[in-house]
């Protein structure tokens, strides 16, 4: 796979503070990389270095094979960048701003009008084109910022919190747009919204304290959760103690958690000792005891649990239960 985005050993120091520490990343066409991390983790700093807007202390970044420091114009021709806060000319109307960006991208005449029209359609901006940007809501400002990033149809998109300020319907539309354009582009999305990773990302990279802790598919990351391949079931409260003890006695069960699911209903969750499937073992036990169990199912793991375990102080890099 040809890497359209490549970062090697990216490091950024501000005096004694190491904001980003030797980050390696590659993204190819058809991939959407979700860049995850808590506030202050180094996400935006890394993206600014990859986009060529911040010079790394050490390391290199390239867009479509062009080093962002040594060949900045070639790199930026292939890049659409939505920065944090999306700085815009507030006294311009949204339409005038997009026309200005088209001219800066050497898109004039019919080509420029076509490019602006398509970007406006994709980001649903038609109703606010005549309004000064300063008068727009945060969500519309974000969409104007995305429109300028898409304007020249670049092969690489770097989007810092693209759904920030959008309402639920607008977030749905934004995610649908990202899925639509994904096949021909390499896309990097910074986000702290985990549902966004499941919705649009093919990979997820987790950063905390400036260090890259993981780079895997969302499904693989979720499999690091203690809940991966756990089995849950509900049954009458009068059977809960005996059932929990029997489940805990199974060789491949690490532990059993319980919670109240109703006035007389208890939900039991049996955790797999080694992460492998235990549904058959639990099912045979239910059958042998004749329990009237409901909602018997295998859990897939929780991405938010993995994220919390990896990024909380003292938990960095933790992958087990």
C-alpha positions in Angstrom: 0.0 0.0 0.0 1.3 3.4 -1.0 1.5 5.8 2.0 0.0 9.2 1.2 0.8 10.3 4.7 4.0 9.3 6.4 5.5 10.5 9.7 8.8 9.2 11.1 10.0 10.0 14.6 8.0 13.2 14.8 9.1 15.0 18.0 8.2 18.5 19.2 9.7 20.1 22.3 8.7 23.5 23.8 11.6 24.3 26.0 11.7 21.4 28.5 8.2 20.1 27.7 8.0 17.3 25.2 4.6 17.7 23.5 5.1 14.9 20.9 7.6 12.1 21.4 8.9 10.1 18.4 5.5 9.4 16.7 5.4 7.2 13.6 2.3 7.0 11.3 1.4 5.9 7.8 -1.9 6.3 6.1 -2.8 5.1 2.6 -5.6 5.7 0.1 -8.9 4.4 1.4 -7.9 4.7 5.0 -9.4 6.9 7.7 -7.2 7.1 10.7 -8.9 8.2 13.9 -6.3 10.0 16.1 -7.5 9.6 19.7 -6.3 11.1 22.9 -7.3 13.2 25.9 -6.9 17.0 25.9 -3.3 17.9 25.8 -2.2 14.5 24.5 -0.4 16.0 21.5 -3.0 15.3 18.8 -3.2 18.8 17.3 0.6 19.4 17.6 1.2 16.2 15.6 -1.3 17.1 13.0 0.2 20.6 12.6 3.6 19.0 12.0 2.2 16.6 9.5 0.5 19.4 7.7 3.6 21.5 7.6 2.3 24.3 9.8 4.7 23.5 12.7 8.3 22.6 12.3 9.3 19.4 14.2 12.2 19.4 16.6 13.1 16.0 15.2 11.7 13.6 12.6 10.1 14.0 9.3 6.6 14.1 7.7 5.6 13.7 4.0 2.4 14.2 2.0 2.2 12.1 -1.2 6.0 11.6 -1.0 6.8 15.3 -0.5 8.6 16.3 2.6 6.4 19.0 4.3 9.5 21.1 5.3 11.7 20.6 2.2 8.9 20.7 -0.4 6.1 22.7 1.3 4.3 23.8 -1.8 4.2 20.4 -3.4 3.0 18.9 -0.1 0.3 21.5 0.4 -1.1 21.1 -3.1 -2.0 17.5 -2.1 -3.4 18.4 1.3 -6.7 19.7 2.6 -6.3 20.8 6.2 -9.0 21.7 8.8 -7.1 23.1 11.8 -8.3 23.3 15.3 -10.6 26.3 15.5 -10.6 26.7 11.7 -9.2 30.3 11.6 -11.3 32.2 9.0 -11.7 35.8 7.8 -14.7 36.8 9.9 -15.6 39.9 7.9 -15.9 37.9 4.6 -19.1 36.2 3.7 -18.8 32.4 3.5 -19.2 32.6 -0.3 -16.5 35.2 -0.7 -14.1 33.3 1.5 -14.5 30.1 -0.6 -14.0 32.1 -3.8 -10.9 33.6 -2.2 -9.6 30.1 -1.3 -10.3 28.8 -4.8 -8.3 31.7 -6.3 -5.4 30.9 -3.9 -5.6 27.3 -5.1 -5.3 28.5 -8.7 -8.9 27.5 -9.5 -10.4 30.3 -11.6 -13.3 30.8 -13.9 -15.5 27.8 -14.5 -13.1 25.4 -12.6 -13.3 27.7 -9.6 -17.1 28.0 -9.7 -17.5 24.2 -10.1 -15.1 23.5 -7.2 -16.8 26.0 -4.9 -20.3 24.7 -5.9 -19.3 21.1 -5.1 -17.7 22.0 -1.8 -20.9 24.0 -0.8 -23.1 21.1 -1.8 -21.1 18.6 0.1 -21.0 20.7 3.3 -24.6 22.0 2.9 -23.7 25.7 3.1 -26.0 27.2 0.5 -28.2 29.0 3.0 -25.4 30.9 4.6 -23.1 31.9 1.6 -24.2 35.5 1.8 -23.6 35.9 5.6 -20.4 37.2 7.2 -18.5 34.4 8.8 -18.5 36.1 12.2 -22.3 35.9 12.3 -22.4 32.1 11.7 -22.9 29.5 14.4 -19.9 27.4 15.5 -21.3 24.5 13.5 -21.6 26.5 10.3 -18.1 28.0 10.8 -16.8 24.4 11.1 -18.5 23.5 7.8 -17.0 26.5 6.0 -13.6 25.3 7.3 -14.3 21.8 5.9 -15.4 23.2 2.6 -12.1 25.1 2.1 -10.2 21.9 2.9 -12.2 19.9 0.3 -12.2 22.7 -2.4 -9.3 21.5 -4.5 -10.2 17.7 -4.1 -6.9 16.8 -2.5 -5.8 13.2 -2.0 -5.0 13.8 1.7 -7.3 15.3 4.3 -6.2 16.2 7.8 -9.2 17.2 9.9 -8.8 18.4 13.5 -12.1 17.7 15.3 -14.3 18.0 12.1 -17.6 17.5 13.9 -16.9 20.0 16.8 -19.9 22.2 17.2 -22.2 20.2 14.9 -25.6 19.0 16.0 -26.4 15.2 15.8 -28.0 15.5 12.3 -25.0 17.5 11.0 -22.6 14.9 12.6 -24.4 12.2 10.7 -24.1 14.1 7.5 -20.4 14.8 8.1 -19.7 11.1 8.7 -21.6 10.1 5.6 -19.5 12.5 3.6 -16.3 11.1 5.0 -17.4 7.6 4.1 -18.3 8.8 0.6 -14.9 10.3 -0.2 -12.8 7.8 1.7 -12.0 5.3 -1.2 -9.8 7.8 -3.1 -8.2 9.6 -0.1 -6.1 9.2 3.0 -7.9 10.9 5.9 -6.6 11.7 9.4 -9.3 12.7 11.9 -8.4 14.0 15.3 -11.3 13.3 17.8 -12.1 12.5 21.3 -15.6 11.1 20.3 -15.2 7.4 20.4 -18.5 6.8 18.5 -16.9 8.7 15.6 -14.1 6.0 15.4 -16.7 3.2 15.1 -18.7 5.2 12.6 -16.0 6.2 10.0 -12.5 5.1 10.9 -10.7 2.1 9.5 -7.9 2.5 12.0 -7.4 4.2 15.4 -4.2 5.6 16.8 -4.1 6.4 20.5 -1.8 9.1 21.9 -1.2 10.2 25.5 1.5 12.3 27.0 2.9 12.8 23.4 3.5 9.1 22.9 1.8 6.8 20.5 0.3 4.0 22.5 -1.6 2.0 19.9 -2.3 1.9 16.1 -4.9 -0.8 15.2 -8.3 -1.3 13.8 -11.2 -0.3 16.0 -12.2 -3.9 16.4 -8.7 -4.9 17.4 -8.6 -2.1 20.0 -11.9 -3.2 21.4 -10.6 -6.7 21.7 -8.1 -5.4 24.3 -11.1 -4.8 26.7 -11.7 -7.2 29.5 -15.2 -7.4 28.2 -14.0 -8.9 24.9 -15.7 -12.3 24.4 -17.3 -12.0 27.9 -20.8 -13.5 28.1 -23.8 -11.8 29.7 -27.1 -13.2 30.7 -30.1 -12.3 32.8 -32.0 -14.5 35.2 -34.2 -14.4 38.3 -32.6 -12.9 41.4 -33.3 -16.1 43.3 -30.9 -18.0 41.1 -28.2 -15.3 40.9 -25.9 -16.4 43.7 -25.8 -20.1 42.6 -25.4 -19.1 38.9 -22.6 -16.7 39.7 -20.7 -19.4 41.7 -21.2 -22.0 38.9 -20.0 -19.6 36.2 -17.0 -18.6 38.3 -16.0 -22.2 38.6 -15.6 -22.7 34.8 -11.9 -23.1 33.9 -12.0 -20.4 31.2 -13.9 -17.8 33.3 -11.8 -15.1 35.0 -14.5 -13.5 37.1 -18.2 -12.9 37.2 -19.8 -9.4 37.6 -23.4 -8.8 38.6 -25.8 -5.9 38.4 -29.5 -5.4 39.0 -31.4 -5.4 35.7 -34.9 -5.1 37.2 -36.9 -5.5 40.4 -36.3 -9.3 40.4 -33.8 -9.7 37.6 -30.0 -9.9 37.8 -27.6 -9.5 34.9 -24.4 -11.6 35.2 -21.3 -11.0 33.1 -18.7 -13.8 32.9 -15.3 -12.5 31.8 -13.1 -14.7 29.6 -9.8 -15.7 31.2 -7.8 -15.5 28.0 -10.1 -13.5 25.7 -11.2 -16.5 23.7 -14.9 -17.3 23.2 -16.7 -18.8 26.2 -20.3 -18.7 24.9 -20.4 -22.5 24.4 -19.2 -23.2 27.9 -21.7 -20.9 29.5 -24.5 -22.2 27.3 -23.8 -25.8 28.3 -23.8 -24.7 32.0 -27.2 -22.9 31.6 -28.6 -26.0 29.9 -27.3 -28.4 32.5 -28.8 -26.4 35.4 -32.0 -25.7 33.5 -31.8 -21.9 34.2 -34.4 -19.8 32.5 -31.8 -17.3 31.2 -32.6 -14.4 29.0 -30.5 -12.1 26.8 -27.6 -14.7 26.6 -25.0 -13.0 24.4 -21.3 -12.5 23.7 -19.9 -9.0 24.4 -17.6 -7.5 21.8 -15.5 -5.3 24.1 -15.8 -1.6 24.8 -13.6 0.9 23.0 -14.2 3.5 25.7 -12.9 1.1 28.4 -9.7 0.5 26.4 -9.2 4.2 25.8 -9.6 5.0 29.5 -7.2 2.3 30.6 -4.6 3.4 28.1 -4.8 7.1 28.7 -5.5 7.6 32.4 -2.4 8.5 34.5 -0.6 5.4 35.6 -2.5 3.3 33.0 -0.6 4.2 29.8 -0.1 1.2 27.5 -2.2 -1.1 29.7 -3.8 -3.8 27.5 -5.0 -6.4 30.0 -7.8 -6.5 32.5 
